[in-house]
């Protein structure tokens, strides 16, 4: 069995999939490392979920994130050179858009902001959404510096919308309604001291 540690990163650099070495704080690593974090939070949602259909959706989403991270970990090849990985494309974007539409059709119409939370799976999916948004901020910065596949930024943007919808769906199948933001902010009183 190959050892998990290679010692090649001890000096603070790592290899991209094409063999190029970059510092571990390279912006490209911030993007796909943050998406890896997002994938892990989806794993937490799966660990706190009892609905089989939601489990399948989360599993499929984690696979899609691996494809996306592989794309981001591999700079685009020079013109005419072979590509080393499968790239995200319009099919992946369409998968998320179709999923959003299908799940939304089962949910109550949304006219107000909702508070993140509800059942544990929903709370973790909302957390995954915010991690995805952080990855998107890094991605926009990277895109200004390096050429990326045309569907990468679209997919990451759709991904956060999908996670939002999936979080609402998790509450829906667990019998928890969305908690709508109450802007009236009623008068608060201090809780009684513990006895």
N, C-alpha and C positions, 0 to 999 in steps of 0.2 A: 504494500500500500504506500502511495506517495504521501510524504509528510505534508501537513497543512501549512507549515511555515517554510518559507524559502530563503529568508534573510536578505533577499534582494531589495527590500524596502526599508532596511534599517537606516539608510542614510537620508530618508525623507523623500524618496522618489518612488514612482510606481510605473508600470508599463500599461499603455493603452493596448487595445486588442491587436493593433497593427504593429506592435513592438516598440513604438516610440515611447521614450521615457519622459515623464513630466513630474514636476513637484507634486506632492500629495495635496497641496492647497491650490492646485490649478483649478480654474473656474469650471472646466469640463467635469472635474471630479465632484465639485460642489453640486452640479446639476444632477448627475446620475447617482451620486451618493444620497442626495435628498430624496430622489425618487425611490431608492432602495429603502430609505427610512419609511416612506409612504407605504411601500409594499409590506414592511414589517408591521405597521399599524393595521393594515388590512388583515394580516394574520391574527392580530389580537381580536379584531372584530369576529373573525371566523371562530376563534376559541370561545367567544361569548355568545354564540348564535346557535339556535336550535332548529332553524328553518332550512330544509333541504334545498329549496330553490335558491335562497339567498346564499347558501354555502356554495352552490355551483357557480353563481354569478361572481362571488368573491374569488373563487379559485381561478376562474377564467381571467378575471382582472389581474390577478397576480402574474399569470402567464404573460399577459399583454405587457405588463410592466417589465418583465425580464427581456422581452423583445425590444422594448423602448430603450432600456438601459444598455443593451448590447449595441444598439444603433448609436447611442450617444458615446459609448466607450470606444467607438471605432471611427476615426475621422474619415470623411468621404475620400474615395480613391481619386487619383489623378485621372483626367479624361482618358478613356480607352483601357485603363487598368481594371483588372477584375475586382469585384467587391468581395470582402471577406465575410460579411454577415447579411442576413435578411434585414431589409429596412422596413420601417413602418410606412404604410401607404394609405390610400383612400379607403381601403377595406377596413382598416382598424378604426379610422375615424367614423366610418359608417356604422360599424358595430356599436360604438358608444352612443351615437346619435339615435340609432334604432332602439337601443336599450333604454335611453332616457325617455323616449316617446312612449314605449310600451309600459314602463313602470309608472310614468306620470299619469297615464290613462286610468290607473287603478287608485290613484291618490286623490284626496280632496283638493279642490282648486286652492292655489296659494296666492293670497292678495296682500299678505303682510310678512314682515320678517319673522323668522322663528328662532327660538333659542336652541343652540346645539345641545343635544343630550337625549334624554328618554331612556330607552333600554340600553344595556351596555354595548351591544353591537352597533347601535346607531351612534352612540357617543364616540366610539372608536372610529367609525366611518367619517364622522364630522372632523375628528382630529386628522385623519388621513387627508381629508379635503384641504385643511389648512397647511399641511406639510406639502401637498401638491402645489398650492399657490406659492409657497416659498420657493419650490423648485422652479416654478415658472418665472419668478423674478430673476433668479440666477440665469435661467435659459435666455431671457431677453438680453441680458448683458453679454452672454456668450455669443449669441447670434450676431451681435454688433461687431464681434471680433473674428469669428470663424464661420465658414459656410457650413450649414446644416441641411439635412434633408428637408424638403418643403413641407412635409406633413408632420414633422416633429412638433413645432410650436402649436399647430392646430390640435394635435392629439392631446398635448398636455393641457391646453385650455379646456377641451371637452372632458378630459379626465376629471377635473375638479367639479364640473357640472354633474357628471355621472355619479361621483361620490356623494354629492349633496342629495341627489335623487335617491341613491341607494340607502343613505342614512334615513331619509323619510320613509322609504319602503320598509326598512328594518323595524321602525316604530309601528308602521301600519300592520305588519304581519304579527307583531307581538301585542297588538291591541292598544298601543299607546298613541293618542292623538298628538299632532304637532303642538308644541307650546308656543303660542303666538306672543310676540313681543308686546308688552303693555307699556306704552309710552307715558301713561299717566303717572307712573312711579309713585304709588301710594305712600303715605307717611309711614316711615319705618320706626319701630320702637325697638329698644335694646331687648335681646332675649333675656328671660329670667336667669339669674345665676344658677349654676348646678347645685343640686341639694347634696 
